[in-house]
């Protein structure tokens, strides 16, 4: 029997991989891009391309960080539609906790810290509020509601009930009157074009906090790499440090280095 060409074998392997991805997503309900990349020994970029094709066929629906089973309808619009907090919190929860622990080490005694909304900033808030020496400013009602020994100051404003964030002109005015040693930012995605979020209103607060901090730190697990969401928060040269769970792939890593962003990869447990 004549052997298939390497190009044909590559196409065949890709087709088999996509079929298997569809099966795994349907069996598990949700699969993250990181888990699929590990399962098939390919890059997360390859998985994202596969998921984009499968979504066009209606076989899966892409969500932030992975995919859920498709319903045969229109492709999902998760680049513009914000998943609920509890759903996002469950995704890559271990990575987010490691990122939070690494981020906490950046804060020196006596420094004033700002935390905005997001699941990873919430994990950081959990660590910080137990220390009575901390002074924390936030528009994140979830962080403000934690049992805190730290001094926690909550920005006023209009409540976004689904995200439990305080937004609008009052919150912006207060943020612009303050100055922080560090601000920790949650994002929905990061690419060579910058950092992004789902919400226009939350993004305005993030921009204000960036403008009032000496050191700007982005917290983002690797599922958010090389993605673009609805609203751009900032370009890469507008923040200083990225804390993540896995080193970015070559192109994004090069762009971060070129703009002077320090990348900190959080160590695993052990």
C-alpha atoms as a printed R data frame, in Angstrom:
    type eleno elety resid chain resno       x      y      z
1   ATOM     1    CA   UNK     A     1   0.000  0.000  0.000
2   ATOM     2    CA   UNK     A     2   1.327  3.428 -0.933
3   ATOM     3    CA   UNK     A     3   2.272  5.540  2.074
4   ATOM     4    CA   UNK     A     4   0.444  8.804  2.558
5   ATOM     5    CA   UNK     A     5   2.458 11.970  2.097
6   ATOM     6    CA   UNK     A     6   3.517 13.913  5.205
7   ATOM     7    CA   UNK     A     7   1.166 16.735  4.148
8   ATOM     8    CA   UNK     A     8  -1.750 14.299  3.862
9   ATOM     9    CA   UNK     A     9  -0.882 12.709  7.215
10  ATOM    10    CA   UNK     A    10  -0.823 16.186  8.777
11  ATOM    11    CA   UNK     A    11  -4.296 16.936  7.432
12  ATOM    12    CA   UNK     A    12  -5.549 13.575  8.609
13  ATOM    13    CA   UNK     A    13  -4.086 14.064 12.090
14  ATOM    14    CA   UNK     A    14  -5.678 17.500 12.275
15  ATOM    15    CA   UNK     A    15  -9.058 16.087 11.324
16  ATOM    16    CA   UNK     A    16  -8.776 13.281 13.878
17  ATOM    17    CA   UNK     A    17  -7.682 15.763 16.552
18  ATOM    18    CA   UNK     A    18 -10.677 18.008 15.892
19  ATOM    19    CA   UNK     A    19 -13.053 15.059 16.038
20  ATOM    20    CA   UNK     A    20 -11.516 13.990 19.332
21  ATOM    21    CA   UNK     A    21 -11.700 17.555 20.683
22  ATOM    22    CA   UNK     A    22 -15.405 17.650 19.869
23  ATOM    23    CA   UNK     A    23 -15.899 14.335 21.645
24  ATOM    24    CA   UNK     A    24 -13.990 15.472 24.753
25  ATOM    25    CA   UNK     A    25 -15.883 18.744 24.990
26  ATOM    26    CA   UNK     A    26 -19.230 16.986 24.734
27  ATOM    27    CA   UNK     A    27 -18.222 14.331 27.262
28  ATOM    28    CA   UNK     A    28 -16.909 16.811 29.836
29  ATOM    29    CA   UNK     A    29 -19.161 19.797 29.202
30  ATOM    30    CA   UNK     A    30 -16.143 22.148 29.165
31  ATOM    31    CA   UNK     A    31 -12.511 21.739 28.172
32  ATOM    32    CA   UNK     A    32  -9.877 24.412 28.596
33  ATOM    33    CA   UNK     A    33  -7.486 25.271 25.773
34  ATOM    34    CA   UNK     A    34  -4.560 24.456 28.068
35  ATOM    35    CA   UNK     A    35  -5.873 20.975 28.859
36  ATOM    36    CA   UNK     A    36  -6.560 20.243 25.180
37  ATOM    37    CA   UNK     A    37  -3.097 21.443 24.179
38  ATOM    38    CA   UNK     A    38  -1.552 19.130 26.764
39  ATOM    39    CA   UNK     A    39  -3.754 16.201 25.728
40  ATOM    40    CA   UNK     A    40  -2.728 16.446 22.069
41  ATOM    41    CA   UNK     A    41   0.822 17.746 22.587
42  ATOM    42    CA   UNK     A    42   0.217 20.842 20.467
43  ATOM    43    CA   UNK     A    43   0.349 24.570 21.198
44  ATOM    44    CA   UNK     A    44  -2.611 26.444 22.637
45  ATOM    45    CA   UNK     A    45  -2.587 28.524 19.423
46  ATOM    46    CA   UNK     A    46  -3.218 25.325 17.436
47  ATOM    47    CA   UNK     A    47  -6.071 24.422 19.787
48  ATOM    48    CA   UNK     A    48  -7.607 27.881 19.415
49  ATOM    49    CA   UNK     A    49  -7.535 27.519 15.621
50  ATOM    50    CA   UNK     A    50  -9.172 24.098 15.916
51  ATOM    51    CA   UNK     A    51 -11.851 25.476 18.226
52  ATOM    52    CA   UNK     A    52 -12.536 28.384 15.880
53  ATOM    53    CA   UNK     A    53 -13.126 25.934 13.015
54  ATOM    54    CA   UNK     A    54 -15.292 23.672 15.175
55  ATOM    55    CA   UNK     A    55 -17.324 26.651 16.328
56  ATOM    56    CA   UNK     A    56 -18.002 27.662 12.728
57  ATOM    57    CA   UNK     A    57 -19.357 24.153 12.168
58  ATOM    58    CA   UNK     A    58 -21.557 24.508 15.261
59  ATOM    59    CA   UNK     A    59 -19.896 21.541 16.980
60  ATOM    60    CA   UNK     A    60 -18.560 23.499 19.965
61  ATOM    61    CA   UNK     A    61 -18.933 26.975 21.384
62  ATOM    62    CA   UNK     A    62 -15.821 28.849 22.368
63  ATOM    63    CA   UNK     A    63 -15.796 30.374 25.811
64  ATOM    64    CA   UNK     A    64 -13.098 32.321 27.579
65  ATOM    65    CA   UNK     A    65 -10.257 29.860 28.037
66  ATOM    66    CA   UNK     A    66 -11.745 26.904 26.189
67  ATOM    67    CA   UNK     A    67 -14.972 25.518 24.763
68  ATOM    68    CA   UNK     A    68 -18.336 24.072 25.712
69  ATOM    69    CA   UNK     A    69 -20.613 21.803 23.686
70  ATOM    70    CA   UNK     A    70 -22.186 23.466 20.666
71  ATOM    71    CA   UNK     A    71 -25.922 23.652 20.082
72  ATOM    72    CA   UNK     A    72 -25.854 23.891 16.302
73  ATOM    73    CA   UNK     A    73 -26.803 27.559 16.413
74  ATOM    74    CA   UNK     A    74 -24.867 30.726 15.787
75  ATOM    75    CA   UNK     A    75 -21.231 30.884 16.893
76  ATOM    76    CA   UNK     A    76 -20.701 32.152 20.421
77  ATOM    77    CA   UNK     A    77 -19.731 35.773 20.928
78  ATOM    78    CA   UNK     A    78 -17.679 35.396 24.106
79  ATOM    79    CA   UNK     A    79 -15.219 37.978 22.876
80  ATOM    80    CA   UNK     A    80 -17.946 40.542 23.585
81  ATOM    81    CA   UNK     A    81 -20.157 38.665 26.068
82  ATOM    82    CA   UNK     A    82 -18.917 38.490 29.655
83  ATOM    83    CA   UNK     A    83 -19.213 35.060 31.333
84  ATOM    84    CA   UNK     A    84 -20.635 35.190 34.848
85  ATOM    85    CA   UNK     A    85 -18.171 35.530 37.719
86  ATOM    86    CA   UNK     A    86 -18.777 32.083 39.243
87  ATOM    87    CA   UNK     A    87 -18.176 30.391 35.887
88  ATOM    88    CA   UNK     A    88 -14.935 32.321 35.362
89  ATOM    89    CA   UNK     A    89 -13.799 31.636 38.917
90  ATOM    90    CA   UNK     A    90 -13.980 27.871 38.365
91  ATOM    91    CA   UNK     A    91 -11.823 27.999 35.256
92  ATOM    92    CA   UNK     A    92  -8.112 27.499 35.903
93  ATOM    93    CA   UNK     A    93  -8.719 28.130 39.607
94  ATOM    94    CA   UNK     A    94  -5.421 26.550 40.651
95  ATOM    95    CA   UNK     A    95  -3.475 28.745 38.245
96  ATOM    96    CA   UNK     A    96  -5.251 31.853 39.524
97  ATOM    97    CA   UNK     A    97  -4.383 31.002 43.114
98  ATOM    98    CA   UNK     A    98  -0.706 30.518 42.195
99  ATOM    99    CA   UNK     A    99  -0.724 33.829 40.343
100 ATOM   100    CA   UNK     A   100  -2.242 35.556 43.373
101 ATOM   101    CA   UNK     A   101   0.452 34.154 45.687
102 ATOM   102    CA   UNK     A   102   3.208 35.319 43.331
103 ATOM   103    CA   UNK     A   103   1.601 38.757 43.002
104 ATOM   104    CA   UNK     A   104   1.353 39.192 46.777
105 ATOM   105    CA   UNK     A   105   5.146 38.910 47.007
106 ATOM   106    CA   UNK     A   106   5.518 42.087 44.940
107 ATOM   107    CA   UNK     A   107   4.043 44.272 47.686
108 ATOM   108    CA   UNK     A   108   6.463 45.820 50.150
109 ATOM   109    CA   UNK     A   109   5.461 46.754 53.725
110 ATOM   110    CA   UNK     A   110   3.590 50.046 53.898
111 ATOM   111    CA   UNK     A   111   2.751 50.209 50.199
112 ATOM   112    CA   UNK     A   112  -0.730 51.294 49.120
113 ATOM   113    CA   UNK     A   113  -2.394 48.834 46.767
114 ATOM   114    CA   UNK     A   114  -5.308 49.093 44.336
115 ATOM   115    CA   UNK     A   115  -7.231 46.027 43.176
116 ATOM   116    CA   UNK     A   116  -9.820 46.134 40.437
117 ATOM   117    CA   UNK     A   117 -12.429 43.546 39.484
118 ATOM   118    CA   UNK     A   118 -11.717 40.049 38.239
119 ATOM   119    CA   UNK     A   119 -11.435 36.495 39.491
120 ATOM   120    CA   UNK     A   120  -7.646 36.573 39.908
121 ATOM   121    CA   UNK     A   121  -7.648 39.960 41.644
122 ATOM   122    CA   UNK     A   122 -10.282 38.500 43.964
123 ATOM   123    CA   UNK     A   123  -7.903 35.639 44.816
124 ATOM   124    CA   UNK     A   124  -5.212 38.225 45.553
125 ATOM   125    CA   UNK     A   125  -7.649 40.177 47.708
126 ATOM   126    CA   UNK     A   126  -8.317 37.043 49.751
127 ATOM   127    CA   UNK     A   127  -4.623 36.858 50.587
128 ATOM   128    CA   UNK     A   128  -4.140 40.525 51.367
129 ATOM   129    CA   UNK     A   129  -7.124 41.321 53.579
130 ATOM   130    CA   UNK     A   130  -5.901 39.102 56.428
131 ATOM   131    CA   UNK     A   131  -2.871 41.365 56.997
132 ATOM   132    CA   UNK     A   132  -3.677 44.379 59.234
133 ATOM   133    CA   UNK     A   133  -0.706 46.311 57.807
134 ATOM   134    CA   UNK     A   134  -2.243 46.449 54.312
135 ATOM   135    CA   UNK     A   135  -4.038 49.455 52.844
136 ATOM   136    CA   UNK     A   136  -6.196 48.411 49.896
137 ATOM   137    CA   UNK     A   137  -8.355 50.504 47.572
138 ATOM   138    CA   UNK     A   138 -10.823 48.769 45.295
139 ATOM   139    CA   UNK     A   139 -14.009 49.093 43.275
140 ATOM   140    CA   UNK     A   140 -14.546 45.352 43.785
141 ATOM   141    CA   UNK     A   141 -17.444 44.805 46.163
142 ATOM   142    CA   UNK     A   142 -16.537 41.128 46.560
143 ATOM   143    CA   UNK     A   143 -13.128 42.081 47.972
144 ATOM   144    CA   UNK     A   144 -14.645 44.777 50.194
145 ATOM   145    CA   UNK     A   145 -17.090 42.207 51.617
146 ATOM   146    CA   UNK     A   146 -14.332 39.811 52.728
147 ATOM   147    CA   UNK     A   147 -13.668 39.429 56.450
148 ATOM   148    CA   UNK     A   148 -10.792 41.886 56.553
149 ATOM   149    CA   UNK     A   149  -8.143 42.857 59.064
150 ATOM   150    CA   UNK     A   150  -6.547 45.156 56.499
151 ATOM   151    CA   UNK     A   151  -7.710 48.705 55.857
152 ATOM   152    CA   UNK     A   152 -10.012 48.389 52.860
153 ATOM   153    CA   UNK     A   153 -11.327 51.492 51.081
154 ATOM   154    CA   UNK     A   154 -14.180 51.081 48.613
155 ATOM   155    CA   UNK     A   155 -14.636 53.491 45.718
156 ATOM   156    CA   UNK     A   156 -18.183 54.802 45.402
157 ATOM   157    CA   UNK     A   157 -20.242 54.640 42.234
158 ATOM   158    CA   UNK     A   158 -22.957 52.739 40.443
159 ATOM   159    CA   UNK     A   159 -23.091 48.988 41.067
160 ATOM   160    CA   UNK     A   160 -22.689 46.562 38.185
161 ATOM   161    CA   UNK     A   161 -24.653 43.859 39.925
162 ATOM   162    CA   UNK     A   162 -23.433 40.883 37.862
163 ATOM   163    CA   UNK     A   163 -19.768 41.709 38.437
164 ATOM   164    CA   UNK     A   164 -20.187 43.405 41.845
165 ATOM   165    CA   UNK     A   165 -18.060 46.300 40.616
166 ATOM   166    CA   UNK     A   166 -18.560 50.001 41.257
167 ATOM   167    CA   UNK     A   167 -18.325 52.090 38.106
168 ATOM   168    CA   UNK     A   168 -19.349 55.411 36.616
169 ATOM   169    CA   UNK     A   169 -18.353 59.062 37.085
170 ATOM   170    CA   UNK     A   170 -18.300 58.990 40.888
171 ATOM   171    CA   UNK     A   171 -15.903 56.035 41.018
172 ATOM   172    CA   UNK     A   172 -13.761 57.594 38.285
173 ATOM   173    CA   UNK     A   173 -13.550 60.919 40.108
174 ATOM   174    CA   UNK     A   174 -12.465 59.236 43.327
175 ATOM   175    CA   UNK     A   175  -9.873 57.041 41.587
176 ATOM   176    CA   UNK     A   176  -8.335 60.081 39.869
177 ATOM   177    CA   UNK     A   177  -7.776 61.816 43.218
178 ATOM   178    CA   UNK     A   178  -5.724 58.962 44.673
179 ATOM   179    CA   UNK     A   179  -2.196 57.663 44.167
180 ATOM   180    CA   UNK     A   180  -1.127 54.029 44.558
181 ATOM   181    CA   UNK     A   181   2.194 52.270 44.838
182 ATOM   182    CA   UNK     A   182   0.835 49.288 42.913
183 ATOM   183    CA   UNK     A   183  -2.315 48.489 40.982
184 ATOM   184    CA   UNK     A   184  -3.269 44.907 40.182
185 ATOM   185    CA   UNK     A   185  -5.458 44.519 37.114
186 ATOM   186    CA   UNK     A   186  -7.696 41.695 36.015
187 ATOM   187    CA   UNK     A   187  -8.092 41.273 32.258
188 ATOM   188    CA   UNK     A   188 -10.124 39.076 29.942
189 ATOM   189    CA   UNK     A   189  -7.334 38.704 27.399
190 ATOM   190    CA   UNK     A   190  -3.830 39.787 26.423
191 ATOM   191    CA   UNK     A   191  -2.178 39.868 23.022
192 ATOM   192    CA   UNK     A   192   0.515 41.795 21.201
193 ATOM   193    CA   UNK     A   193  -2.079 44.563 20.822
194 ATOM   194    CA   UNK     A   194  -2.394 45.012 24.590
195 ATOM   195    CA   UNK     A   195  -4.774 44.033 27.375
196 ATOM   196    CA   UNK     A   196  -8.555 43.793 27.004
197 ATOM   197    CA   UNK     A   197 -11.785 43.469 28.973
198 ATOM   198    CA   UNK     A   198 -15.456 42.737 28.304
199 ATOM   199    CA   UNK     A   199 -16.962 45.797 30.010
200 ATOM   200    CA   UNK     A   200 -16.637 49.381 28.809
201 ATOM   201    CA   UNK     A   201 -17.487 50.686 32.288
202 ATOM   202    CA   UNK     A   202 -15.012 48.473 34.147
203 ATOM   203    CA   UNK     A   203 -12.364 49.371 31.575
204 ATOM   204    CA   UNK     A   204 -12.740 53.081 32.378
205 ATOM   205    CA   UNK     A   205 -11.916 52.352 36.025
206 ATOM   206    CA   UNK     A   206  -8.968 50.166 35.023
207 ATOM   207    CA   UNK     A   207  -7.587 52.988 32.877
208 ATOM   208    CA   UNK     A   208  -7.957 55.459 35.735
209 ATOM   209    CA   UNK     A   209  -6.119 53.121 38.126
210 ATOM   210    CA   UNK     A   210  -3.317 52.618 35.597
211 ATOM   211    CA   UNK     A   211  -2.889 56.385 35.419
212 ATOM   212    CA   UNK     A   212  -2.596 56.732 39.200
213 ATOM   213    CA   UNK     A   213  -0.125 53.941 40.037
214 ATOM   214    CA   UNK     A   214   3.649 53.799 40.183
215 ATOM   215    CA   UNK     A   215   3.739 50.105 39.273
216 ATOM   216    CA   UNK     A   216   1.059 48.511 37.084
217 ATOM   217    CA   UNK     A   217   0.667 44.722 37.375
218 ATOM   218    CA   UNK     A   218  -1.514 42.554 35.133
219 ATOM   219    CA   UNK     A   219  -2.740 39.206 36.472
220 ATOM   220    CA   UNK     A   220  -3.621 36.785 33.665
221 ATOM   221    CA   UNK     A   221  -3.518 33.012 33.393
222 ATOM   222    CA   UNK     A   222  -2.231 31.549 30.145
223 ATOM   223    CA   UNK     A   223  -5.705 30.787 28.771
224 ATOM   224    CA   UNK     A   224  -5.994 34.527 28.118
225 ATOM   225    CA   UNK     A   225  -2.943 34.723 25.840
226 ATOM   226    CA   UNK     A   226  -3.311 35.762 22.203
227 ATOM   227    CA   UNK     A   227  -6.981 36.654 22.544
228 ATOM   228    CA   UNK     A   228  -8.827 39.956 21.993
229 ATOM   229    CA   UNK     A   229 -11.993 41.001 23.820
230 ATOM   230    CA   UNK     A   230 -14.408 43.872 23.362
231 ATOM   231    CA   UNK     A   231 -12.540 46.818 24.890
232 ATOM   232    CA   UNK     A   232  -8.841 47.634 24.943
233 ATOM   233    CA   UNK     A   233  -7.622 48.669 28.390
234 ATOM   234    CA   UNK     A   234  -4.040 49.562 27.473
235 ATOM   235    CA   UNK     A   235  -1.154 48.756 25.175
236 ATOM   236    CA   UNK     A   236   1.722 46.589 26.385
237 ATOM   237    CA   UNK     A   237   3.930 49.586 27.163
238 ATOM   238    CA   UNK     A   238   1.346 50.965 29.595
239 ATOM   239    CA   UNK     A   239   1.942 48.366 32.298
240 ATOM   240    CA   UNK     A   240   5.058 47.035 33.983
241 ATOM   241    CA   UNK     A   241   4.617 43.439 35.102
242 ATOM   242    CA   UNK     A   242   2.653 40.396 33.934
243 ATOM   243    CA   UNK     A   243   2.102 37.642 36.483
244 ATOM   244    CA   UNK     A   244   0.944 34.412 34.875
245 ATOM   245    CA   UNK     A   245   1.050 30.640 35.273
246 ATOM   246    CA   UNK     A   246   2.903 29.787 32.082
247 ATOM   247    CA   UNK     A   247   5.443 31.592 29.926
248 ATOM   248    CA   UNK     A   248   3.888 33.207 26.819
249 ATOM   249    CA   UNK     A   249   4.671 31.733 23.427
250 ATOM   250    CA   UNK     A   250   7.442 33.257 21.351
251 ATOM   251    CA   UNK     A   251   5.634 36.102 19.555
252 ATOM   252    CA   UNK     A   252   3.865 37.488 22.608
253 ATOM   253    CA   UNK     A   253   6.962 36.957 24.758
254 ATOM   254    CA   UNK     A   254   9.033 38.972 22.291
255 ATOM   255    CA   UNK     A   255   6.536 41.829 22.247
256 ATOM   256    CA   UNK     A   256   6.360 41.925 26.046
257 ATOM   257    CA   UNK     A   257  10.163 42.019 26.237
258 ATOM   258    CA   UNK     A   258  10.365 44.744 23.588
259 ATOM   259    CA   UNK     A   259   8.026 46.973 25.600
260 ATOM   260    CA   UNK     A   260   9.856 46.363 28.866
261 ATOM   261    CA   UNK     A   261   7.174 44.243 30.569
262 ATOM   262    CA   UNK     A   262   8.596 41.900 33.207
263 ATOM   263    CA   UNK     A   263   6.991 38.455 33.081
264 ATOM   264    CA   UNK     A   264   6.705 36.514 36.346
265 ATOM   265    CA   UNK     A   265   5.672 32.871 36.011
266 ATOM   266    CA   UNK     A   266   4.045 31.679 39.232
267 ATOM   267    CA   UNK     A   267   5.558 28.531 40.635
268 ATOM   268    CA   UNK     A   268   3.432 25.435 41.172
269 ATOM   269    CA   UNK     A   269   2.613 24.006 44.561
270 ATOM   270    CA   UNK     A   270   5.137 21.839 46.208
